[in-house]
Amino acid sequence: METTVKEKTISKKKRALSVKDILIKYNALLILVALIVIASLISSHFLTWRNIFNVLMQQVPYFLISLGVMLTIMTAGIDLSVAAIAGCGNVLCAILIQAWGQTNAAMLIPAIILSVALGCAIGAVNGLLIGKLRMAPFIITLAMMSAGQGLAYMLTGGAQIQLKPEIAAANALSWFANARDPIGVPLPVYFTLLVIVIFWFIMRFTPFGRLILAVGSNESAVRLAGINVTKYKFLVYIISGGLSALAGVFNAGRMSLGNPALSTSDYALTTVAACVIGGVALEGGKGTVVFTIVGVLILALITNIMNLLSVASYPQLVIKGAIIVLAIFLSKLGQKNNA
């Protein structure tokens, strides 16, 4: 009889602990659902397909960049240069389109490839300094952010590059960046979904994904196991740079503009915050693709709600900063509870 009572008590404790763990593990998803409910109550326009697709379209650069930032944070690093790299990719693509694509739309392909290659090259410099020379990721990517911003303005002389519709390659890029299928889903959303699925598969089922988490979790143990840690750190910064430049190319198509000011945008702040909200540990070794995307959606819905409430842009920045602080606090709390 005594044993049965003890077993019931232990069982109750396990159930209680399980519920608590679930709340901690899925807090980002619960926040997302709560925001959807709140937004739908605030405005009848929120749950319309048009608004949903517009929000997804606006978040395409953030989705792409957040995946690269996620990898760097998983290795116990960070990439603050993503906005600057996006700006460089944006203006280089615009310059090449103007130079090569006046009458030949096919020249858009080498323009995109070279723009992404520039992003990968800047990421490679980050990866070399951080992985090989073991310099602090925060300082290196901060310095690269400054250098990238300067490069973006140097490439354009500080002026914007207007991509006019009569330029064949510019017209092709604008079409892809703004096109929608018959039911209204933007084509870039399909492309981004494909990238997300690829990253999910890699992180879930490949040695590369498992080793990225292992490097962030215990770098010394991974080195002792004979794994080339430098190579993996090098690769994640290259991937982050390439995705950032690709986001800049998408922005050039959507706005029909090569704009060096994109290098000073909120891409770094928002994507790092999205990763943390999605449960990626700043200390490394923890995180998932799905919840990183949930983090991006949470910040997108918060912005959307503030727009529906006609909140001015400057107060929005204050609110976003407060949300980042709260997200880090909740992340630390979850790690303590799991310890």
C-alpha positions, -999 to 999 in steps of 0.1 A, spaced: 0 0 0 28 23 10 46 16 -23 15 24 -43 11 58 -26 48 66 -32 45 56 -68 14 78 -72 33 107 -56 63 102 -79 40 99 -109 22 132 -100 56 150 -96 67 137 -130 35 149 -146 39 183 -130 75 185 -141 65 174 -176 39 202 -180 65 227 -167 91 214 -192 65 216 -220 57 253 -211 94 261 -211 102 242 -243 73 255 -263 70 290 -249 78 306 -282 51 287 -300 26 296 -272 36 333 -276 31 331 -313 -4 316 -309 -13 343 -283 -1 371 -307 -22 357 -335 -53 357 -312 -45 393 -300 -39 406 -336 -71 390 -349 -91 407 -320 -75 441 -327 -81 441 -364 -105 422 -387 -80 426 -415 -52 406 -397 -64 371 -407 -70 380 -443 -49 362 -468 -36 395 -482 -23 406 -448 -8 372 -440 10 369 -474 22 405 -471 37 398 -437 55 367 -450 68 386 -480 82 413 -457 99 387 -436 117 369 -464 151 386 -458 148 381 -420 140 344 -425 171 339 -447 195 359 -425 182 343 -392 191 309 -405 228 320 -409 228 338 -376 213 308 -359 243 287 -371 268 312 -358 251 314 -324 249 276 -322 287 275 -324 289 299 -294 295 329 -318 275 357 -333 273 376 -365 266 413 -362 278 420 -398 247 406 -415 231 439 -423 263 453 -437 268 422 -459 232 425 -471 239 461 -480 270 451 -500 251 423 -518 223 447 -525 244 475 -541 268 451 -560 238 433 -576 223 467 -586 257 479 -601 262 446 -621 226 447 -634 231 482 -646 264 474 -662 255 440 -678 218 436 -679 205 465 -700 192 442 -728 200 407 -715 179 394 -686 201 363 -684 229 385 -670 209 386 -638 222 351 -629 259 361 -628 250 393 -610 233 373 -582 261 347 -581 288 374 -577 267 393 -551 263 362 -530 300 353 -535 309 387 -521 288 379 -490 305 345 -487 339 362 -490 331 386 -462 318 357 -441 350 338 -449 371 366 -434 349 365 -403 352 327 -402 390 328 -406 396 353 -379 371 336 -355 378 300 -363 415 299 -371 428 328 -350 402 323 -323 393 360 -321 362 371 -303 331 368 -326 314 399 -312 344 421 -318 353 407 -352 318 409 -367 313 443 -351 344 455 -369 332 438 -401 299 455 -398 317 489 -399 338 478 -428 308 465 -447 289 496 -442 318 517 -456 322 493 -485 285 496 -495 287 534 -495 321 533 -514 306 511 -541 278 536 -548 295 569 -538 267 572 -512 240 574 -539 211 551 -545 209 531 -577 175 531 -593 167 499 -612 144 510 -639 119 486 -656 134 492 -690 166 474 -678 160 437 -688 178 421 -658 162 446 -634 128 438 -647 134 400 -643 146 404 -607 117 427 -598 93 402 -613 106 373 -592 108 394 -560 72 405 -563 54 378 -583 26 357 -568 9 325 -577 -28 323 -586 -39 322 -550 -17 351 -540 13 334 -523 45 353 -532 71 333 -551 99 343 -527 79 327 -499 81 294 -517 118 298 -523 123 307 -486 103 277 -475 125 255 -496 156 270 -479 141 265 -445 132 228 -452 168 222 -464 182 237 -432 158 217 -411 169 185 -428 206 193 -425 204 202 -388 181 172 -380 196 144 -400 232 151 -410 265 149 -392 271 186 -401 241 197 -381 250 175 -351 286 187 -351 275 224 -352 256 219 -320 285 198 -305 310 226 -312 288 251 -294 281 227 -265 317 216 -258 343 228 -282 372 213 -263 357 178 -263 350 181 -300 387 191 -307 399 162 -285 377 139 -306 398 149 -336 371 170 -353 382 200 -372 364 227 -353 380 255 -373 364 241 -405 329 242 -390 332 277 -376 346 288 -410 317 273 -428 289 287 -407 302 323 -412 304 317 -450 268 305 -450 257 334 -429 274 359 -452 260 342 -483 224 342 -470 228 379 -459 239 389 -494 210 369 -509 186 388 -486 201 420 -500 196 408 -536 159 401 -528 156 436 -513 170 451 -545 144 433 -566 115 441 -542 124 478 -540 140 481 -575 168 499 -557 204 495 -548 205 512 -515 237 515 -493 215 525 -464 204 489 -462 238 482 -446 226 501 -415 192 483 -412 179 463 -383 187 429 -398 213 421 -371 192 432 -342 161 415 -353 176 382 -364 197 378 -332 165 386 -312 145 361 -332 171 334 -326 171 340 -288 133 342 -287 132 309 -306 154 292 -280 189 294 -295 212 296 -265 237 325 -267 262 302 -251 259 278 -281 250 242 -284 212 246 -284 185 256 -309 163 245 -338 154 257 -372 117 256 -366 117 276 -334 141 302 -350 115 307 -377 89 310 -349 110 337 -334 111 357 -366 73 353 -369 68 366 -333 88 398 -340 69 402 -373 35 399 -356 46 423 -329 55 448 -355 23 441 -374 2 446 -343 19 479 -336 13 490 -371 -24 481 -368 -25 502 -336 -8 530 -355 22 531 -330 49 555 -343 82 540 -355 104 553 -327 82 538 -299 83 506 -318 121 505 -315 118 509 -277 93 481 -275 114 459 -297 144 465 -274 124 456 -243 112 424 -260 148 414 -267 158 419 -230 127 399 -219 136 371 -244 171 368 -231 158 367 -195 133 340 -204 161 321 -222 183 322 -191 153 312 -169 146 282 -191 183 271 -190 183 272 -151 151 252 -149 165 226 -172 197 224 -152 
